Amino acid sequence: MRVVTLEQGEKPAADLIRRGVVFEPQIVSAVSEIIQTVRERGDQALFDYTQEFDGAALKELAVSEQEMQTAQKRANQDVVKALHESGQSIFDFHERQRRDGLLYARDDGALIGTKVSPLDSVGIYVPGGRALYPSTVLMCALPARVAGVRRIVMVTPPDSKGQVDPLLLTAAQIAGVTEVYAVGGAQAIAALAYGTESIAAVDKIVGPGNAYVAAAKRAVSGDVGIDLLAGPSELAILADDSAEPALLALDLMAQAEHDPSAACYLVTTDPDLVEEVSDEIAAFVEDSPRAETTLAALENNGIIFVAPDLSTAVGAVNAIAPEHLEIQCSDALDLLGLIDNAGAIFIGTWSPTTVGDYVAGPNHTLPTSGTARFSSPLSVDDFIKFSNVVSYSFSALKKDEQTILTLAAAEGLWAHGKSVRARFELFEDE
């Protein structure tokens, strides 16, 4: 990992920490063509692209009810049990995020408030390919279920035999997914956004994916809602001389093994950790079956920032705005109030990022690429919408009449003012 020494109060250079999602022109062009083809040719385009990209000759896009029913029997039962336990924790956490509407009466009799409604339908994209992520199914679908979404559609690439892994189907059942389709890539995003003969369009699309999926989500945004444009996974660890080097090394490796593009940062006030953590990584990586990926991420995107004091270290963390942040310092909980920018914060020795990936309960779909400066984790709020409610009485409108007339005249909107005056003119005798 690269080592950068910070001066007191210095922030990390922008070119070291800005990981914005940038789409290659050829990806944007290819995705645009795929979306247009799906809009024009519907199911047939999905069949053709699935044959081309996944090597699967499908006759049906929908996963059958029989496949869904047998999935849990075919899956590893220890993993099924773990998925049920994880799902319960995720459900319990998101239940606490439920929102109620509000309605209050003003002194003049007007009723003012907000009505909360669930989205009617959402699409969940679940990646396939090199890794299997049933936890993603739970994290994306359960908040939608808690919110009250009636139609939850999952799309995921099939294997070369046209099948969806039973663990993904098991997770879908646990999470309350109502429809599953064996289709992935940009073509799946297009189908969710605009609909085909087999797949009805949804109101919003959530879930991670590769660069083609992310580019497709950006392309359809506006015609349909999306969650985040996710970049590579990332972790920052804030550590002082109380931290255990071996645990720091393993936590950094746990993030790095996701992807060669994963970004890993150690921000520390203890210069001795530089060599100690590096030595631990060198020892542990010998046993890792994902050593190549891990080393690529750490060597290309790993940085150790050495800060002269805790204030500078905290400032560096806020500048990085990481997807995941671990605080492994003395009195770690006391530092929570100083952290402004982070997708998820893991406090203390016993809280590795891994618990958030699977079982703690808070969502693991998090803002990446520094967007934690202005974005939030996936939550129940992503699956609801708000409608303002206004119910005026005679006296309320009479009280506000002159204010309305003055502002309408100032903006040159005659009918705005007249619509208020007319009510009193029509009902002046009542």
Order of alpha helices (4+ residues) and beta strands (2+ residues): beta-alpha-alpha-alpha-alpha-alpha-beta-beta-beta-alpha-beta-alpha-beta-alpha-beta-alpha-beta-beta-alpha-beta-alpha-alpha-beta-alpha-beta-beta-alpha-beta-alpha-alpha
